[in-house]
Amino acid sequence: MREAGPPKWIWVKAHYRVVMGFFIFPTSAMDGEMKVLITFFIVLILLAVTPVQSKGATPEELIKFSSAFFTNLAVHEYGHAIVGSSVGGEGISVTFFSKQKNNLFLGYTSTKKLEDKAYPSFALGGEIGANLSFEYALQSYRKNPSTYNKALLFFSGTDFLWYSLYTFYLNNDNPDADPNILVKETGISRDMILSIAMTQSLLNGYRVVSGKDRVVPYFTYNKDSIGFHVKVPF
């Protein structure tokens, strides 16, 4: 059994000024209704760029929308695999639509050997992959706002948020869900993770709607630390 210790966070400096490793607002101070309202607001922002509506959606659009979902799912799982391998994981395998330990998973990535200190990076790898998927979709959308690109923006831009909400409120007894692993391995609270996920989704939505990259949320990792940052250009 792995013991959860205090989280370690790293700073990254490049051609940007890094603004706080945690760029958050405290959900612990919010009541349930406020959390629901904020989540609803985030979803509305990102739905503004999605193509599927209750009226007028063609079979072709639905196929593209579904393709975007499965693309993001694959990128998420292989994000685990690539990050896990880079921090020393061995015997990594990726499966889809499988049952593991009496829980059903759309995607499941496992490793046979990994140092305890690298486990948070492995757990965060899916969101690192989804973040790269979002950056690709955003650039593609700006050149060609197609149904597929819009849908991929939605799924990749909200990946961490919906996964965290689903895990903490509907699937909290699943020890292999990424958000639960992060809570256990780092000691970070559920509210802190939800704050990070909501902040990331809000900023992703802002970048889509504004067409500008004034603020860019991103994750970092190495063998013994993970981090969430927001960069702002000079």
HELIX and SHEET records of a PDB file:
HELIX    1   1 THR A   27  ALA A   29  5                                   3    
HELIX    2   2 GLY A   32  LEU A   47  1                                  16    
HELIX    3   3 PRO A   59  SER A   86  1                                  28    
HELIX    4   4 ASP A  116  ALA A  118  5                                   3    
HELIX    5   5 TYR A  119  LYS A  143  1                                  25    
HELIX    6   6 THR A  147  GLY A  157  1                                  11    
HELIX    7   7 ASP A  159  LEU A  170  1                                  12    
HELIX    8   8 ASP A  178  THR A  186  1                                   9    
HELIX    9   9 ARG A  190  SER A  210  1                                  21    
SHEET    1   A 3 ARG A  17  VAL A  19  0                                        
SHEET    2   A 3 SER A 225  VAL A 232 -1                                        
SHEET    3   A 3 VAL A 216  ASN A 222 -1                                        
SHEET    1   B 2 SER A  93  GLN A 100  0                                        
SHEET    2   B 2 ASN A 103  SER A 110 -1                                        
END                                                                             
